[in-house]
Amino acid sequence: MKGELRVLLVEDSENDAFMLLRQLRRGGYEVVCCQVDNPEAMQSALDAREWDIVIADDGVAGFGGFDALHILKERGLDVPFILVAEMVCEDTAENAMEAGVDDYVSKSHLTRLLPAVERQMREMLVCRERNRADKIQSATYRISESASSAENLQDLYQAIHRIVGELMPAPNFYIAQYDPERDLLSFPYFVDEMDSIPEPHKPGKGLSGYVLKTGKPLHADRSTFAELVEAGVIESIGSPSYDWLGVPLRTQERTIGMLGVQSYTENIQYGEEEMLILEFVSTQVAMAISHKEADQALVQSEARYRSLFENSPVSLWEEDFSEVKARIEALRSQGIFNFRAYFDEHPEAAVECMRRLKVIEVNQATLRLYGAASKAELLSNMDRMMGEKTLPIFKEELVAIAEGQTEFEGIGVNEKISGYPFDVILRWSVSPEYVQTLSRVIVTVIDVSDRKVAERRIQSQIQKLDALRTIDMAITASLDLRVTLDVLLDQVITQLHVDAADILLLRPHSQILEYAASRGFLSTAITRSRLHLNEGYAGRAARERQTLAIPDLTNTNDFLKIAAIAGEKFIAYYGVPLIAKGQVKGVLEVFHRSPLQPDVDWLDFLETLAGQAAIAIDNASLFENLQRSNVELALAYDATIEGWSRALDLRDHETEGHTERVTEMTVRLCSVLGINNEELVHIRRGALLHDIGKMGISDSILLKPGPLSEEKWKVMRMHPVYAYELLSPISYLRPALDIPYCHHEKWDGSGYPRGLRQEDIPLSARIFAVVDVWDALRSDRPYRPAWPDEQVLEYIYSQSGKHFDPQITELFLNFLSRGEYNTLWRK
């Protein structure tokens, strides 16, 4: 199971709701759903809880998907929104994306719902993780800066409160410190809406004491608190809180206290994210507090300073910078002022300054940190330890000295006695009485290797998430599978640090794996790859439906004989089957020209990339099938329309061929006017069906061989209305209604059925009106013989500005003058 997924579903059909939720449950989600079908219900659902995603059916009566999206935007909620529509055409998709819809799914292709939801969940997670990582990283550095800049501990505590309050709601915040020697818990900083500062006391059964005792973070909402009280683990102390979070403050040696936040109202509730934030900053808070306490202790008596210096859990150095400062002043007297540029150009000068630095004293923590048995051993190895790796941070120290700074903090690399490098935060400060000479400087070195490892791991995860997002964007932005596969292979090479990769696609009917895309090969031989499923490692990976690893290809003669990789000198090989919806779509192969030692994360990410490739291939197949279906459907539509048109001509033998001629001529005239192809499709359909309304006119009127009475003319004039009533319920024919409904309207407003005037008449109907009258007058009808061409031309010209649009009349007469109508008439 993938875990809980909280879905707010805008849907008024229980059957559609069942189908949508079934797709999510099939994907492994434990779905928690609230189904709404009106604005009030949606507002109530949004008030009730937070939702992971909103899925809205655009067909809900009186409350469509865009209405739901509007409510979400009004409330300023950043929740992924997926629109479900009966059919998703290009206009629907474009309107949806412009409105802010994150994705859209057609009801006829609900299999896209799960990938769309998973993609939105990944994007939301990436965004949240990145924002949280940035904020936390910024907070840790600001806490570190506050430790150096704060005048005293109270200033530091207030700064920590402000920084934590920017990461999460913290109106009630406190720091508790534990003195193990006196077994006493005190509260040097305590801000609370309900309670006053507690007196120092021995840790009891309160929540703070529980965190100190267990050494573990605790999230105690009302139910958790009640369970702990009932179990006798804690006792209720102080005003009851609605929600409470507490984390221990640890240094390298011990737990020095705890940090707590609490809420007295349901408006502020905490969760896993807030717990992670507190845990992450707690180490920096503990170090900042320890550092500030050490700084204050240094101001005290020399005896106490010595005791704290020697027994401090932090690596402390007492050093003499006086000769270093003297060398810098000598350089200044020679006209050197840009010391950063100078030391970058003359690293040997920085090394010389490093040799002038004198170490007066170090403490026991320093010996432990650097792996020295004694101070003498440490000092005797200083020249070797202070080498190339330590030079960058020392250059920064030299610049600080040159600028007259009395405090410094930097991040760099030191070396242990053994030569093993490790990441450190190095700080130093100068007591006021030594500012002029720098003959006594206290240096603090903190090992942050674990934190750096964690930061690198977070950065790696962010890069991988960015890679997946890049691939997702390629899948959604391009319908060209080759483009998507090229993007994916770029990410494979970059993120997995391999020399080459390719993708082979499985042709299901022939069971052949064929080349699709590649990166990193020295020759083009790979492009001719074509393997049966029972051949090669790729075929084996596809057959066994699991990742195949070959650490050393030099021991596998069969593989090396394959022409596609001959001469590539590959050592390591991994083949991963591309499986989507239970079907093998192909194989992703990666190659490396030296041995690989992948860890679990590497293998997991390889299989994740393979999953993305499978999704891309499956999506491309779905789109190709959809395109084929759309073409077949359009052909069926047009065949039906032409059948209707022929049925009308068969009913009235006198007008046989009329529909075909006027349709062809109308389309040609519209092309001359520059009307686009999409509109021409609808115009052609409208022309073919221009007299479809006559199906509602009786033969006694329609085929009467003489003039009609006024009463029968009223009936005849209803055929455009009958056409509208017949065609308007058919969605794909609505854009074609202009000609059937309006081709008997006249430019001067005397036409029917609505008496439209001039440009109120649709352009296509104005064009068709001229063509229709031209062809009708030149054809025999039951009530009159055909007119000669000269008489027809004279009539058309006379009706310009009355029956016909003058500009269309001129265009039509020019068209006739070129003789193109003769071909149509012969047809």
Secondary structure, 3 states (H helix, E strand, C coil): CCEEEEEEEECCCHHHHHHHHHHHHHCCEEEEEEEECCHHHHHHHHHHCCCCEEEEECCCCCCCHHHHHHHHHHCCCCCCEEEEECCCCHHHHHHHHHHCCCEEEEHHHHHHHHHHHHHHHHHHHHHHHHHHHHHHHHHHHHHHHHHHHCCCHHHHHHHHHHHHHHHCCCCEEEEEEEECCCCEEEEEEEECCCCCCCCCECCCCCHHHHHHHHCCCEEEEHHHHHHHHHCCCCCCCCCCCCEEEEEEEECCCCEEEEEEEEECCCCCCCCHHHHHHHHHHHHHHHHHHHHHHHHHHHHCCHHHHHHHHHHCCCEEEEEECHHHHHHHHHHHHCCCCCHHHHHHHCHHHHHHHHHHCEEEEECHHHHHHHCCCCHHHHHHCHHHHCCCCCHHHHHHHHHHHHCCCCEEEEEEEEECCCCCEEEEEEEEEECHHHCCCCCCEEEEEEECHHHHHHHHHHHHHHHHHHHHHHHHHHHHHCCCHHHHHHHHHHHHHHHHCCCEEEEEEEECCCCEEEEEEEECCCCCHHHHCEEECCCHHHHHHHHHCCCEEECCHHHCHHHHCCHHHCCCCCCEEEEEEEEECCEEEEEEEEEECCCCCCCHHHHHHHHHHHHHHHHHHHHHHHHHHHHHHHHHHHHHHHHHHHHHHHHHHHHCHHHCCHHHHHHHHHHHHHHHCCCCHHHHHHHHHHHHCCCHHHHHCCHHHHCCCCCCCHHHHHHHCCHHHHHHHHHCCCHHHHHHCHHHHHCCCCCCCCCCCCCCCHHHCCHHHHHHHHHHHHHHHCCCECCECCCCHHHHHHHHHHCECCCECHHHHHHHHHHHHCCCHHHHHHC
